[in-house]
Amino acid sequence: MDFPGGLRADGLPAALSDPARLAAVEASALLDTGPEEVFEDLAALAARITGTGRAFVTLVDADRSFWKACVGVEADAVADRQNPVEQSFCYFLVGLEGQPFIVDDAAADPRTADHPSVGPMDIGAWAGYPLLDPDGRVLGSFCVIDDAPRAWSPADLTTLATLARSVAAEIHLRQSLTAARAAHQRSADLARSLQAGLLPPRLRTVPGAEAAASYLPASHRHRTDIEVGGDFYDLFHTRGPQYAAVLGDVCGKGVEAAQVSSMARYTVRADAGGADSPAELLGRLNTALLAQHAPRFLTAVYAAFHSTPDGLTGTLALAGHPPPLVRRADGHVERLGAPGTLLGIMDTVDLTDVPFHLAPGDVLLLYTDGAIEARPRPGTAPEDAGALFGERDLAAALAAGHGMDAAATIEHLTGVLDAHHGGWNSDDTALLALRATPPA
């Protein structure tokens, strides 16, 4: 029998060994896998409708026909669900490059009369349709076998063609889902890398101070969502004995939020040495955001400070940001800062410098609004469903950590927040604690 693509040295269709086709067969991820209900059901349906005793879903590589589904054949082990390609009619479908192969009387048909499987496999009649990938490559066959010769009716052939397309669609869907999962994983890895790049790998060591921070991404979104948050923080040296802590929250999520976060963090670091106060520095950031036509606005808190013999002394300004909290060494908690204009919208902003001092053992807590907008997981008891974890709750949790160092304070607060929202963090949450080192 002549085939469009010619023959191999063994007389079988050359298309069997086509590298692109073999790669497509391998990509189906079905070779050497066990039976699955969807394929067995479609094969059983074909056998029942056509009245044949046997039906197969096969994948054909260069050397064998693997039966992903087989009805009417006792073959439970994967190793038994295959035969050499030369002993299968399936190679006809590969050689015909997408055309069906229909035989009414296998022993009498000149195309199959001398085929080695006709007698041993009791093939009276055979009808098969190719399983095609989206590019038209033949992956295998969907076929039925009757023990006796028969004339296949148009209804039989229409049914087989339809079921073969269903099998091919199932294979293609699985490949698409696998590819989508792989692409999603790559995107998720990229998002995590991008998010990590917005935060310092570790906080700067500051003389006379301890520092700790955490970033908790929102967890209320579906686990397959990929979104980079807009929260950021940093702790760095500015000039002379001066250091700075900044924490910000860009509106929204995604790549645009990440771009604005990155630009804000870079601008703050670049301008910190030349600004005379936190309010001036945040004003410069506002100018930069407007000049760059930043697609998102942000809120921020910026503190400039230095170490003194009796603790840390500095100045702080807020730009539309929640006021920081200070936990004194005796456990008392107070708010710090004056309200200010958020950044990236208006040319003129109203920002106020507020001085502060941390005595040894005092803690300054900077946070984003995710820490004061936490709600319980949906489906909790009705009386708790709307319980907002507000600023009073955060202050109480901070006070309850009286005596803790910076790292323990952050760990304590994240634990309290997690207990409140039950792992359903409604918004990204950044926390940064700065503690004046107490005497040894």
N, C-alpha and C positions, 0 to 999 in steps of 0.2 A: 504493500500500500504506500502510495506517495504522500508525503507530508510537505506542507509549504516551506518549512525551514530545513528540509533535508534530513539525513539520517546520521546517526553516530556510527562508529566502527562496528558496534554490536547489532546494527540494523534497527535500533530503536530511534524514535524521533530525536533530532538534535535539540529541540526545544526543552527536552528534559534537563539538559545540562546548562541551560542559559543562566548565567550568573545573576542577572536581575530577577529572574523568576525564582531561583533558589533562595535569594535574599528575601523575597516577598514571602515565600513559604515559611522561612525561618522566623520572619517578623510576626507571623500569625501567632507564635508562641503556643501552638497547639500540638506540635510534634511530640510524641512520647508522653502525652498527658492522658489521664484516665477518662473514663466516660463521664459525660455531663448531661443533665436532664434535658436541656434545651435541644441539643443535637440528637439525642436518642429519641425524643418526642417527634421531631420532624422526620426522622428516618422511619419511625413506626407509623406515622401518618401516611407517608408515601407507600409503605408496604400494604397498609390497610386499604387505601383508596384504589390502588392498582390491583390488589388481590394477589400480589406476589409473596413469596415466602421470605425474601431477603431484601434488605435495603442498607445502604452504606453512605456515610459521609467520610470522604477520604482526603488526606493531604498527600501529595505526591512529590517526593524529592527526586534526586537523580537516580536513586537505587531502589526505592521501595514505595509501596502504597501503604500508608498508615491509616488505619480505620479509627477515626475519631469517634464514630458511632457505627455500630453494626447490629442489625436486627435479623434474627434467624440464624445466627452463628454463635456458638458457645465459645466466647473468648473474653474472659474477665480480666486476665493479666494483660498489662500493657504490652509485654513482649509478644503475646499471642495475637495482638490486634494489628497484624501487618502481613504482607507477603512481598516477595521480590517484585520489582516493577515489571519485569518481563512476564510474570505470571498474572498480571492484572490487566483488565481491559482499560484501566484508567489512563494508560499512556496514550491511548488513541485521542482522548480529549485534549491532552497537552499538545500532542502533535498537530491537532486540527486547529489549535490556537483560538479557542473560544467557541467552536461550533459543537453542537450536541453530537452524540454518537448513539445511533439506534440500530439494534439488531433484532430482527424477528425470529431468525432461526440460526443460532450460532454455529451449529455443525454444518449447515448448508451455505452460509454466507461466505463468499470467497475471501472477505476481509478477515474472517475469524476462524475459518474451518480448520486451519493448521495451528491455531493458538494452543499453547500447552495447557491452558487451564480449562478448556471446554469440557473435556471428559472428567478429569479429577474433581472439578468444582460443580459438576452437573449444571452447566450453563445451557439452558434451552433458549432463552431470550434475554437480552440485556438492553437497558435504556438508561442513558446517563447524560447529565447536563454539567457543564463546567462551573466550578466555583471561581469567580473572577474577582480580582482586587480592583480598586478604583481606577487603576491604570490599564485594566484589561488583561493582566497577566493571569495565567491559569494556576491556581493554587492546588486544585484537586478536582474531585468529582462528587456529585450527588447522584446516586444510581440505585436502580432496583434490578433484581435478577429473578427470573422465573425458571423453574426446573424444566419446563416444557416450552417448545416453540409457541409463539403467539404473535398475533398482529396487534401492535400497540395502537390504541385508539387516540384520536385527537385530544380527548378529554384527559387520558393518561399523560400524554406529553405536555399538555398545558399545565397540569398539576405539578409534574416534575419540574418544569421550568420555573414555576412560581415558588415552589419550595426551595429550589436551588438558589434563587435570588434571596430568599429569606435567610438561608444559611450563610450566604456571602455577606449579607447585611449585618448579621450577628457578628461575624468575624471582623468586619470593618469597624463596627461600633466598638468592639473590644480594643482594637488597635488604636482607634481614636481616643478612647478613654485612657489607655495606657500612655499615649503620647501627651494627652492633656495633663495627666498626673505628673509626668516627667517634666513638662514645661512649667507646671505650677510649682513643682519642687524647686526647679532652678530659679523661678521668680521669688519663691519664698526665701531661698538662700540669699539671693541678691538683696531682698528687702531687709533681711536680718543683718547682712553686712552693711547696708546703707544706714540702718538704724544705729548699729554699733559705731559707725563712723561719725555720727552726730554727738556722741558722748565720749568723754575722755576714758581711755582704757583703765586708768587709775587716777585718783585725785592727787593733786600736788601736795607734798609735805610742806606745812606752814609752821614756822617757829612759834612755839607757845600755843599751838592749837591742835586739836584732833578734828578730822573731817571724815564723813561717810555719806554715801548717797545711794539711791536705788532708782531704777526705772521699771515700772510695771506697765506693760502694754495693755490696752483694753482687751478684755476677754469675752465681751458680750457678742462680738461678731462671730459669724460662723467660722469654724476652725479652718476652713479652706480659704477664707478671705486673706488677701495680701495687702496690707496697708502699713505704710511707715508713719509713725506718729510724729507730731510736731513739737513734742516736749524736748527740752535740752537743758543741760546745766554745765557749768565749768568752774574750775577753781585754779587761779594762776597768779604768777608774780607780775606786777606792773612796772614799778620803778622803785629804786631805793629800798626802803623797808616796807613798801606798800604791796598788799595783795588784794585780790578781788574775787568775789564769788558772784556768779550770775546764774539765774534760772529763768527760763522763758517757756511760753506756750503759744505755738503758732496755731491759728485757727484752722481746723480741718485736719485731714489725713492725706496720705498719698505723696506722690513725687513732688508736687508743688510745695506741700508743707515741708518736706525734707529739704528742698532747695532753699526755702526761706530760713529754715533753722540753721542750715550750714552757713548761709550768708550772714545771719545775725551773729552767730558765734564767732565767725572770722572777723567781722567788723568790730565787735566788742574787744576782742584781743588786740586788733591792730590799732585801735584808737585809745585804748585804756591808758597808755603812758602819756598821752598828750592832753587828756581831759582833766580838768581841775576838780570835778565832782561827779558823783553818780548821775545827777540830773543832767549835767552837760553831756556825759557819755551817752545816756539814753536819748537825748536830743539829737546827737550825731547819728545814732542808729536810726532814728526816725527819718532824718534827712537822707540817709543811704537807702532806706527801703523805698522812699518815694522816688529817688533818682533812678533806682534800678527797676522801677515799676513792679515792685514785688506783688505777686498775685494774691498774697494772704497778709492779713494783719496779725499782730502778735501782742501779747502782754509779757511783761518782764519785771524782774526785781534785780537790782544791781547793788552790791555792797562793796565798798572800798574800806580796807582796814589795815591795821598794823599791830604788832605785838608791843605791849608795854609791860613794865614790871608788875602791874597788878591786873593783867588780863589782855583783852583785845579791845581796841578803840577804833571806831570807824564812822562812816556815814552811809546812809542807805536811801535809795529812791525807788518808787513804784511807778510803773507805767501800765495802768489798768489791771494790775495784778493783785491777787489776794494778799493781805498783809502778813508778813512773817510773824512767827511766834517766838518768844524768848522764854525759856524755862530757867528761872534763877536757881542758884545752887540749893536754896531752901525748898524747892519744889513749886514755887509760885510761878504762874504762867501769865504773860502779858503780850498784847499786840504791839507791833512796831511798824512805823511808817505812816505816810499821808497819802491819800488817794491821788492817782495821777492819770493822765490821758494814755490810752492805749496807742500803739505805734503802727505806722504804715498807712494811715488814712488822712490825717489832717496836717497841713503845713506847720501849724503852730500847736505846740503841746504844752500842757501845764504840768510840770514835774517839780517835786519838792524834795530837797535834801533833809534828811532827819538823822541827827547824830545818835550813836548808841555806844554803849560800853558793856562788854561781857567780863564780869569778874570771874576768877578761877572757879570752874565747875558750872558756869552758866552755859546754856546751849541756845544757839540761834537756829531756827528751823525755817528753811525756805521750801515751798511746795507749790505744785500746780493744782488747779481746781478739781482734778480727779480725786484728790484727797478729801475734799469737802463736798463731794457730790455722789458718793458711793451709795448705792441702793442694794437691798437684798436681791438675791436671784429670783427671777419670776417663778411663781408657783409656790412661794413660801406662804406661811400663815397670813391670812388677810390682815391681821392687825400689824404685821411687819412689812407688808408689801410696799408701802410708801415711805418707810422709815429712812429718811435721808441722813447720812452721816455728815453733819455740818461742822462748822468751825468750832462750836462749843464741844462737840464730841472729839475733834482732833486735839483741842486744848486739854481736854480731860485725859485723853490717852497719853499726851506728852507729859502731863503732870504725873501720871501713874508710873512713868519711867524715871522718876526722881532717882538720882544717883547713878544712872547708867551713863556710860561713855557714849561717844558719837555713834560708833558702830552698833552697839547694843540698842541705842535709841531708835535707829533706823529699822533694825530687825524687829523691835517691839512694835513700832507703828505699822509696818507692813503686815505683821501678824494680826493686829487689831483690825486693820482694813479688810484683810482676807476673811476674818471671822465674821465681819459684818455683811460683806457681799457674797460670801460663800463661793469664791472663785469666779464670780460674774462681775469683773471689774468694768464698770460702765464707761470709763474713759481712761486714757493714758494718765499715769500718775508718776510724777517725779518728785523725789524728796532729797533734800541736802541738809545735813546737820553739821554745824560748826560749833565746837565746844572749846572754851578757853581751858587750857590745861591746868588742873588744880596742882597744888604743891605735891611733891613726891611724898 
